[in-house]
Amino acid sequence: MDAEVTAKNTASLTMMALRAHERGGPERLVFEEAPRPVPGPDEICVAVRAAAITFAELTWPETWEADGIDRTPVIPSHEFSGVVSEVGPGVVDLTVGDSVFGIAPFNRDGAAAEFVVVPSLSVARKDATVSDVDAAAAVLPALTAWEALRDQAHVAAGQHLLIRGGTGAVGAFLTQFAHAMGAEVTVTVNSASAEARARRLGADHVVVTTAPFEAHDLQGFDVAIDAVGDDVPEWMYASVRPGGRLIVLQEPPSQELADKYGVSAIFFVVSTRRERLEELATLIAAGQVEVAIAQTFPLSAGKAAYESGSLPKPGPGKTVILVS
Ligand SMILES: NC(=O)c1ccc[n+]([C@@H]2O[C@H](COP(=O)([O-])OP(=O)(O)OC[C@H]3O[C@@H](n4cnc5c(N)ncnc54)[C@H](OP(=O)(O)O)[C@@H]3O)[C@@H](O)[C@H]2O)c1
């Protein structure tokens, strides 16, 4: 058993956390003392070591309310790695001291805190060879990419795949996983500096969209995935062969455009399934994926971490809060 966790188990009923008492952006966040959460049935409490940020989270309704009820004060940052510090009734497959990583439900308190309580099925064991920072940074984008390719697109070896935004947080994992699955991977990026990274991640063809490019050259793909996060351009629908699949991550697609080009257009939200997390844990532990970390901040500087979302990033990858 982890001695540090045991010590914390017997410690106070409070913890330090990053919280927002009113809806808004990073300016609302304060680092303060908060009640320490207690796990209910089928839940675990995790002593957080690293928590990764999805900046858009502060704009999502579920961050601020659950079932239409305001739930401020809220704790952000739902992607985490840490050590189980307490288990609730009914949890038999995890014990205190287990290293785990996972995703907290978005309509509950997150992991920018010393402790987070989550359903036990929303975590998987983390291999000791994988750092807490890498595990927290990978879990949401890698799981999204894995589910997009496996469960939504059903990508198979030899298929032609187009990824718009192939070096973003999700896009980088899409590129790596699709290459490993044996697909022929074409990606678009929006800077010349991202081109070399896209090739290193496994892209067979890279289109830099800042240079003049002919979207009608991008056609006949079995699957196209939009991982940019803005409005899906019409040429993405046109890039898919009739009967193929377009996967969009940011919002439900246009059925009108899907019908116009005879494609299946699919929106999905990542589901935190234990078996998928375990598959991911195996892939990351095998060293088969590159996890990019743009920057880290201590929990006490969590507000600055969120504020950094509107500044130029020092490099590709996730912003991670170091908790312990
Ligand atoms: N449905 C789900 O379950 C789910 C889960 C996770 C994420 N998402 C969504 O997926 C989207 C992507 O998330 P993310 O975290 O991967 O975002 P991200 O890290 O910001 O990635 C977006 C990437 O697209 C690039 N880009 C911007 N404009 C482009 C253009 N015109 N052409 C090509 N590339 C372009 C960006 O480059 P620069 O950084 O250089 O601008 C960046 O590399 C977001 O909408 C997010 O909300 C959905």
The ligand as a Tripos MOL2 file, in Angstrom:
@<TRIPOS>MOLECULE
LIG
   48    52     1     0     0
SMALL
NO_CHARGES

@<TRIPOS>ATOM
      1 N1        -17.0180   13.8520  -29.0120 N.am      1 LIG1
      2 C1        -16.1370   13.6230  -28.0520 C.2       1 LIG1
      3 O1        -16.2920   12.7150  -27.2360 O.2       1 LIG1
      4 C2        -14.9110   14.4790  -27.9740 C.ar      1 LIG1
      5 C3        -13.8510   14.1260  -27.1340 C.ar      1 LIG1
      6 C4        -12.6930   14.9260  -27.1500 C.ar      1 LIG1
      7 C5        -12.6550   16.0590  -27.9590 C.ar      1 LIG1
      8 N2        -13.7420   16.3610  -28.7170 N.ar      1 LIG1
      9 C6        -13.7360   17.5170  -29.6190 C.3       1 LIG1
     10 O2        -12.7720   17.2720  -30.6370 O.3       1 LIG1
     11 C7        -12.3070   18.5010  -31.1400 C.3       1 LIG1
     12 C8        -10.7720   18.4980  -31.1390 C.3       1 LIG1
     13 O3        -10.3280   18.4790  -29.7790 O.3       1 LIG1
     14 P1         -8.7720   18.5480  -29.4380 P.3       1 LIG1
     15 O4         -8.6950   18.5210  -27.9460 O.co2     1 LIG1
     16 O5         -8.0310   17.5320  -30.2270 O.co2     1 LIG1
     17 O6         -8.4240   20.0120  -29.9680 O.3       1 LIG1
     18 P2         -6.9850   20.5940  -30.3840 P.3       1 LIG1
     19 O7         -5.9140   19.9480  -29.5820 O.co2     1 LIG1
     20 O8         -7.1280   22.0850  -30.3430 O.co2     1 LIG1
     21 O9         -6.8040   20.1010  -31.8950 O.3       1 LIG1
     22 C9         -7.2890   20.7860  -33.0020 C.3       1 LIG1
     23 C10        -6.1820   20.7420  -34.0370 C.3       1 LIG1
     24 O10        -6.6670   21.2270  -35.2870 O.3       1 LIG1
     25 C11        -5.6860   22.0960  -35.8250 C.3       1 LIG1
     26 N3         -6.3640   22.9850  -36.7540 N.ar      1 LIG1
     27 C12        -7.0220   24.1470  -36.5110 C.ar      1 LIG1
     28 N4         -7.5420   24.6220  -37.6430 N.ar      1 LIG1
     29 C13        -7.2080   23.7580  -38.6350 C.ar      1 LIG1
     30 C14        -7.4520   23.7020  -40.0320 C.ar      1 LIG1
     31 N5         -8.1740   24.6310  -40.6440 N.pl3     1 LIG1
     32 N6         -6.9400   22.6540  -40.7300 N.ar      1 LIG1
     33 C15        -6.2260   21.6900  -40.1280 C.ar      1 LIG1
     34 N7         -5.9510   21.6860  -38.8130 N.ar      1 LIG1
     35 C16        -6.4500   22.6990  -38.0730 C.ar      1 LIG1
     36 C17        -5.1040   22.7930  -34.6170 C.3       1 LIG1
     37 O11        -3.8390   23.3570  -34.8850 O.3       1 LIG1
     38 P3         -3.3380   24.6320  -34.0230 P.3       1 LIG1
     39 O12        -3.2890   24.2010  -32.5890 O.co2     1 LIG1
     40 O13        -2.0130   24.9390  -34.6180 O.co2     1 LIG1
     41 O14        -4.3710   25.7020  -34.2820 O.co2     1 LIG1
     42 C18        -4.9710   21.6030  -33.6610 C.3       1 LIG1
     43 O15        -3.7850   20.8760  -33.9350 O.3       1 LIG1
     44 C19       -12.9150   19.5980  -30.2460 C.3       1 LIG1
     45 O16       -14.0690   20.0950  -30.8790 O.3       1 LIG1
     46 C20       -13.3010   18.8290  -28.9930 C.3       1 LIG1
     47 O17       -14.3540   19.4570  -28.2730 O.3       1 LIG1
     48 C21       -14.8510   15.6130  -28.7530 C.ar      1 LIG1
@<TRIPOS>BOND
     1     1     2 1
     2     2     3 2
     3     2     4 1
     4     4     5 ar
     5     4    48 ar
     6     5     6 ar
     7     6     7 ar
     8     7     8 ar
     9     8     9 1
    10     8    48 ar
    11     9    10 1
    12     9    46 1
    13    10    11 1
    14    11    12 1
    15    11    44 1
    16    12    13 1
    17    13    14 1
    18    14    15 2
    19    14    16 1
    20    14    17 1
    21    17    18 1
    22    18    19 2
    23    18    20 1
    24    18    21 1
    25    21    22 1
    26    22    23 1
    27    23    24 1
    28    23    42 1
    29    24    25 1
    30    25    26 1
    31    25    36 1
    32    26    27 ar
    33    26    35 ar
    34    27    28 ar
    35    28    29 ar
    36    29    30 ar
    37    29    35 ar
    38    30    31 1
    39    30    32 ar
    40    32    33 ar
    41    33    34 ar
    42    34    35 ar
    43    36    37 1
    44    36    42 1
    45    37    38 1
    46    38    39 2
    47    38    40 1
    48    38    41 1
    49    42    43 1
    50    44    45 1
    51    44    46 1
    52    46    47 1
@<TRIPOS>SUBSTRUCTURE
     1 LIG1         1 GROUP 0 **** ****
